[in-house]
Amino acid sequence: MQREVTLPRRRLLLGVTAIIMSVGVMFTVALRKKAAATPTMDWINETIDGLHYAVLLPANYKSTKHYPVVLYLHQYDMGNYRNGLLKQVEAWFGTSAFRTRHLAIIIVPMLDQIKDPKANFGGKHTGHAWKDATIAALKHVLEQYSADPARIYVTGNSMGGMGTWDMLLSYNARIGSNDHFFAAGMPLAGRHQTANPVEAARVLRQVPIWAIHGAQDAEVSPEWDRTMAKLLSDSPTFRYTEDPGLRHDVWDSYYMRTDVWDWLFAQSSAYETSRP
């Protein structure tokens, strides 16, 4: 009898101990993940028209200089994890190599897709496009800091790649239908779901664009980019890279490449003497 009573108790104690240890391990892992997602750069956090966004100034920023500006548009869901998003982009914009080579102001708008699951930056069939608020954030930064108006760029991946196409159509420095901001753009794994590609090609024929897509992308089809590449095959300002070995996450490879950023920062709208 004594054994029969003692054995279950021992098992119970061992079980409770295992659970406590398991919870402890999970808690430790969670803490490590949280710590790993903590941004290390001096981001400036702002909100405008209900949109939260973060700004990273170049090292040793001086108001007497004029800096290029990069508007970065994130992929779906990342705006819900602000620290994780900033930590992600620090791998591209926060390295000493990037910050030494390209003194630039970086703007990262963050969509709350917990509150609004269909929120997007534009270029999609459905959902609330936060394009106006994103442009308001850009304007606010241009008012606050010393920027080079001829070197304002937009880039983004996945949902942000769709937004990049949309921003380029509406706000390119050449013949944008709205304000003329962007000297060039770089959409990664993106497409436009509502624009007519023939009309889009007409609007963007002289706008510097480097579109990048993975040939094996099963989430966002490369067909839009392939169509634009055909329609703009005679344009000296359009580039298309379709990587045969990559799927959707092309940004993990291409945002780490020096030549990609060198190309973008070499573009300028200063050649224009007039705008329509």
C-alpha positions in Angstrom: 0.0 0.0 0.0 2.7 2.4 0.9 4.4 1.9 -2.4 1.1 2.4 -4.4 0.6 5.7 -2.7 4.2 6.9 -2.9 4.7 6.0 -6.6 1.9 8.3 -7.9 3.1 11.1 -5.7 6.6 10.8 -7.1 5.2 10.8 -10.6 3.1 13.8 -9.8 6.1 15.6 -8.4 8.2 14.7 -11.4 5.4 15.8 -13.7 5.0 19.2 -11.9 8.8 19.7 -11.9 8.9 18.9 -15.7 6.1 21.4 -16.3 7.9 24.1 -14.2 11.1 23.5 -16.1 9.4 23.5 -19.4 7.6 26.8 -18.6 11.0 28.2 -17.4 12.6 27.2 -20.7 9.8 28.7 -22.7 10.0 31.9 -20.7 13.7 32.1 -21.2 13.3 31.5 -24.9 10.6 34.2 -25.1 12.9 36.7 -23.2 15.8 35.9 -25.6 13.5 36.4 -28.6 12.3 39.7 -27.2 15.8 40.8 -26.5 16.9 39.7 -30.0 14.1 41.8 -31.5 15.2 45.0 -29.6 16.3 47.7 -32.1 19.8 49.0 -31.5 19.7 52.2 -33.5 18.3 55.6 -32.4 15.0 55.4 -34.2 12.7 58.4 -33.8 9.0 57.4 -33.4 6.2 59.5 -34.7 2.5 59.3 -35.5 0.5 61.1 -38.1 -3.1 60.7 -39.2 -3.3 57.5 -37.1 -0.2 56.0 -38.8 2.9 55.1 -36.6 6.2 55.5 -38.3 9.9 55.5 -37.4 12.7 57.6 -38.7 16.4 56.8 -38.7 18.8 59.7 -39.3 22.2 59.3 -40.8 25.2 59.1 -38.5 26.4 62.6 -37.5 23.3 64.2 -39.0 23.8 67.9 -39.8 21.0 70.3 -40.7 23.4 72.1 -43.1 23.6 69.0 -45.4 21.0 67.6 -47.7 20.4 63.9 -47.4 18.7 61.4 -49.7 15.5 59.8 -48.3 14.4 56.2 -48.4 10.7 55.3 -47.8 10.6 51.6 -46.9 7.3 49.7 -47.1 7.1 46.5 -45.1 5.5 43.1 -45.9 2.2 41.9 -44.5 1.9 41.6 -40.7 5.3 43.1 -39.8 3.8 46.4 -38.7 2.2 44.5 -35.8 5.7 43.9 -34.4 7.4 47.2 -34.3 10.6 46.2 -32.6 10.9 43.1 -34.8 10.3 45.2 -37.9 13.0 47.8 -36.9 15.4 45.0 -36.0 14.8 43.4 -39.4 15.5 46.6 -41.4 18.6 47.4 -39.2 20.2 44.5 -41.0 19.9 46.5 -44.2 19.9 50.2 -43.2 21.8 50.0 -39.8 25.0 48.4 -40.8 28.2 50.4 -40.6 28.9 49.6 -44.2 25.5 51.0 -45.3 25.6 54.1 -43.0 29.1 54.9 -44.2 28.4 54.4 -47.9 25.0 55.9 -48.0 24.2 58.8 -45.6 20.4 58.7 -45.8 17.2 59.4 -43.9 15.2 56.2 -43.6 11.4 56.2 -43.0 9.5 53.1 -41.9 5.7 53.4 -41.7 4.0 50.6 -39.7 0.5 49.4 -40.5 -1.5 48.0 -37.7 -3.0 44.8 -39.3 -4.3 43.5 -36.0 -6.8 46.4 -35.9 -7.2 46.5 -39.7 -6.2 43.2 -41.3 -6.8 44.5 -44.8 -4.7 47.6 -44.3 -2.1 48.1 -47.1 0.1 50.7 -48.8 -1.9 50.6 -52.1 -1.8 48.5 -55.2 -4.3 45.9 -53.9 -7.8 45.1 -55.0 -9.4 45.3 -51.5 -8.7 46.8 -48.1 -7.9 50.2 -46.7 -4.8 51.7 -48.4 -2.9 54.0 -46.1 -1.2 55.8 -49.0 -2.3 59.3 -48.0 -1.1 58.8 -44.4 2.2 57.4 -45.6 2.8 60.4 -47.9 1.8 62.6 -45.0 4.6 61.0 -42.9 7.0 61.5 -45.8 6.0 65.2 -46.1 6.4 65.6 -42.3 9.9 64.2 -42.4 10.8 66.5 -45.4 9.6 69.5 -43.4 11.5 68.5 -40.2 14.8 67.4 -41.6 17.3 68.4 -44.2 16.5 66.3 -47.3 17.6 66.3 -50.9 14.4 66.7 -52.9 16.0 65.2 -56.0 16.9 62.0 -54.2 13.8 60.6 -52.6 13.3 56.9 -53.1 10.7 54.2 -52.3 11.2 50.5 -51.9 9.3 47.6 -50.3 8.8 43.9 -50.3 5.8 41.7 -50.8 2.8 43.9 -49.7 5.3 46.7 -49.5 6.4 45.8 -53.1 2.8 46.3 -54.2 2.8 49.6 -52.4 6.0 50.6 -54.1 4.5 50.1 -57.5 1.5 52.1 -56.5 3.6 55.0 -55.0 5.7 55.1 -58.2 2.6 55.4 -60.3 1.0 58.1 -58.2 4.0 60.1 -56.9 6.9 59.6 -59.3 9.0 62.7 -59.9 8.5 62.6 -63.6 4.7 62.6 -64.3 3.1 61.4 -61.1 -0.6 62.1 -60.9 -0.1 63.6 -57.4 2.9 65.3 -55.8 6.2 64.6 -57.6 8.4 62.9 -55.0 10.1 59.7 -56.0 13.2 59.9 -58.2 13.4 56.1 -58.3 11.9 52.9 -56.8 12.8 49.3 -56.1 9.8 46.9 -55.7 10.7 43.4 -54.4 8.3 40.5 -54.8 5.5 42.9 -55.7 2.9 43.6 -58.3 0.0 46.0 -58.9 -3.5 44.4 -58.8 -5.6 47.2 -60.1 -3.5 49.2 -62.6 -3.6 48.7 -66.3 0.0 47.5 -67.2 0.0 49.3 -70.6 -1.0 52.6 -68.9 1.5 52.0 -66.1 4.3 51.4 -68.5 3.5 54.8 -70.2 3.6 56.6 -66.9 6.8 54.9 -65.7 8.7 54.8 -69.0 11.3 57.4 -67.8 11.2 56.6 -64.1 14.2 54.6 -62.8 12.9 51.3 -61.4 14.6 48.1 -60.5 12.0 45.3 -60.0 13.3 42.1 -58.3 11.4 38.8 -58.0 12.0 35.2 -57.3 11.2 32.9 -60.2 9.8 30.3 -57.7 7.6 32.8 -55.9 4.3 31.0 -55.0 2.9 33.9 -52.9 3.1 36.8 -55.3 3.3 35.9 -59.0 6.1 37.4 -61.0 3.7 37.9 -64.0 3.2 41.6 -63.3 7.0 42.2 -63.3 7.5 40.1 -66.4 4.8 42.0 -68.2 6.3 45.4 -67.2 9.7 44.1 -68.3 8.3 43.3 -71.8 6.5 46.6 -72.0 9.5 48.6 -70.8 12.1 46.6 -72.7 13.1 49.7 -74.6 13.3 51.9 -71.5 16.9 52.7 -70.4 15.7 53.4 -66.9 13.9 50.1 -66.2 15.7 47.0 -64.8 14.2 43.6 -64.0 15.9 40.8 -62.1 14.2 37.5 -61.8 16.3 35.1 -59.6 15.8 31.5 -60.7 16.9 30.1 -57.3 14.7 32.2 -55.0 11.1 32.0 -53.9 9.2 34.9 -52.2 11.7 36.2 -49.7 14.1 37.8 -52.2 14.7 40.7 -49.8 16.8 38.5 -47.5 19.3 38.3 -50.4 18.9 41.5 -52.4 18.6 44.0 -49.6 22.0 42.8 -48.4 23.7 43.5 -51.7 25.8 46.6 -52.1 25.1 47.0 -55.9 21.4 47.2 -55.3 21.7 50.3 -53.0 24.5 51.8 -55.1 22.1 51.8 -58.1 19.3 53.3 -56.1 21.3 56.1 -54.6 22.8 56.9 -58.0 19.4 57.9 -59.3 18.3 61.5 -59.2 15.4 63.6 -60.5 17.7 66.7 -60.8 18.0 66.2 -64.6 14.4 67.5 -65.0 14.1 71.1 -66.0 10.3 71.1 -65.8 7.5 68.9 -64.7 4.0 68.8 -66.1 
